[in-house]
Amino acid sequence: MKRNLDNIMFKKGITLFIIFIIVYIIIGCFFKSHFLIGTSINGIDLSCMNLNKATNHIKTTIGEYRLLIEGREKSSDIDLSGINFKYIDNDEIDTIVKKQNSFLWIIDIFKRNNYIIKNIYSYDEELLKNKIDKLEFFNEDEIIYPENASFIFIDTEFVIVDEVYGNYLNKEKVYSEIEKSIYTDQILLNLDESNCYINPKYCSYSKKVKQGKKIIDKYMSSKVTYVFSDETEIVDYSLINQWIKIDDELNVSMDDQQIINYITTLAKKYDTVGVAREFKTSTGKTLSISGGYYGWRINKKKEAQILKEYIENGSIVEKEPEYLQKGVCRGENDFGDSYLEINITKQHIWYYKDGELIAQGDIVSGNVSNGNGTPIGIYEITYKQENSTLRGANYEAKVTYWMPFNGNIGLHDASWRYSYGGDIYINDGTHGCINAPKYLAKKIFAEIEAGTPVICYEEK
């Protein structure tokens, strides 16, 4: 009984297997002239279609094709009308069917084969581009161009301004993506996901922006206080914010010209070389004396470099500016109360030290008649030297006490002279120097120091 049952089951199994093989072969023969399941051309599903039906299906699908285009703020669509779009009979489709391994159809059930054949369509590229150009995405009045993140000064600091993504499209990229969508029968194109937008290069979270903010904050934390005796000038965020340069690549730097301009402003306010000064003479008159090289003069170039370094280092300092030369003191009369006074008109000099008259006497100044008059203005003793030989174009003179104050012009004794004062200087004056009796030159020489102001003037 059991053996008979086993024989029956065996025969049924053999029968079912034979049926499966027959069906499998029939289906395999079917797919010799039909597309395998999961086959598509240019995105159009042609599963189980023969060549003729597949061709008609492609033509129908193309005729009904419409692409939905999604942008950041709006959507639009486009069809294939008006661009001379046509289907072109192509042997490649037949080749795909012939190259199929039809008897492996069961494997293809579980996979998809999408073939791209570009030369089965033809269209006018310029007409397509014109059609795309008319899409509302390209309306010039509504285009918002991308902007990098930036910095803006508010109250006491710079803050980051967020980037603007905008809606400005890369036209060539849009053309390419639309063409690709057409060839693959895609019905939806997201411009953002397809990277068609031109985006800002730097965003608020970009490393470049964060680095820039750090540099700016360092600059803005600086404070340089310039001391001019009782007065001060402060360089802090209120000025520094105007000197910070940020280029299109968000590189942060200091504006050298702005810094130089500021130091130049300080120099105009605090430099005293050549400015007019009110001076009360020993004869009791008050004169305005200008000219000469004495006084305060800021080294603008060097100080601008130093200030820039302080700002770039975020320094907080109190300092005097770098000077090319300094006066004795600050104030209305920066020559103080120790000076040598030369009255050209009276042909007389006075030497004061700490407000006390040390010496005075008649002198002979530069020869006016031949153009060698002693220049007026305020100068300073350059140095002092004993036993010097003075040389010029047509003279050589040995002096015991030599105190130059204006290049080769200075005060010295003149052993060859026997009289001083009066109007000797008009026709028998010096080459520009101040001649003094030896006793007077000696007395002044003993007390005076390099850097002592020399005030040379005429009474009108």
PETA-V421035 format. One record per backbone hydrogen bond with DSSP energy under -1.0 kcal/mol. CO is the residue of the C=O (numbers start at 1). NH is the residue of the N-H. If there is no record, write none. Layout:
[[CO/NH] [CO/NH]]
This chain:
[[1/5] [2/6] [3/7] [4/8] [5/9] [6/10] [7/11] [8/12] [9/13] [10/14] [11/15] [12/16] [13/17] [14/18] [15/19] [16/20] [17/21] [18/22] [19/23] [20/24] [21/25] [22/26] [23/27] [24/28] [25/29] [26/30] [27/31] [29/32] [30/33] [35/48] [36/39] [38/113] [39/46] [40/115] [41/44] [44/41] [46/49] [49/35] [50/54] [51/55] [52/56] [53/57] [54/58] [55/59] [56/60] [57/61] [58/62] [59/63] [60/64] [62/65] [67/78] [68/189] [69/76] [70/191] [74/71] [76/69] [78/67] [83/124] [86/122] [90/93] [91/95] [92/96] [93/97] [94/98] [95/99] [100/102] [101/104] [102/105] [104/107] [104/108] [107/110] [108/111] [113/40] [115/42] [118/121] [120/88] [122/86] [124/128] [125/129] [126/130] [127/131] [128/132] [129/133] [132/135] [135/138] [136/139] [139/142] [144/167] [147/164] [150/161] [152/159] [154/156] [154/157] [157/154] [159/152] [161/150] [164/147] [168/198] [170/174] [171/175] [172/176] [173/177] [174/178] [175/179] [176/180] [177/181] [178/182] [179/183] [180/184] [181/186] [182/185] [187/68] [189/70] [190/194] [191/196] [192/195] [196/170] [202/149] [203/206] [206/210] [207/211] [208/212] [209/213] [210/214] [211/215] [212/216] [213/217] [214/218] [215/219] [216/220] [217/221] [219/222] [223/317] [224/235] [225/319] [226/233] [228/231] [231/228] [233/226] [235/224] [236/239] [236/240] [237/241] [239/242] [240/243] [243/255] [245/253] [247/250] [251/247] [253/245] [255/259] [256/260] [257/261] [258/262] [259/263] [260/264] [261/265] [262/266] [263/267] [264/268] [265/269] [266/270] [267/271] [272/275] [277/289] [279/287] [281/284] [285/281] [287/279] [289/277] [291/378] [296/272] [296/273] [297/324] [297/325] [298/300] [299/303] [300/304] [301/305] [302/306] [303/307] [304/308] [305/309] [306/310] [307/311] [308/312] [309/313] [310/315] [311/314] [315/223] [317/225] [319/227] [322/299] [325/297] [333/336] [334/328] [334/329] [337/355] [339/352] [340/455] [341/350] [342/457] [343/347] [343/348] [347/363] [348/343] [349/361] [350/341] [351/358] [351/359] [352/339] [353/356] [356/353] [359/351] [361/349] [363/421] [364/435] [365/430] [367/372] [368/371] [377/456] [378/294] [379/454] [381/451] [385/402] [388/399] [390/397] [395/392] [397/390] [399/388] [400/387] [402/385] [403/411] [404/382] [406/409] [409/405] [409/406] [410/434] [411/403] [412/436] [414/417] [421/424] [423/426] [424/428] [425/368] [426/369] [430/367] [434/412] [435/364] [436/414] [437/441] [438/442] [439/443] [440/444] [441/445] [442/446] [444/448] [449/452] [452/381] [453/340] [454/379] [455/342] [456/377] [457/344]]
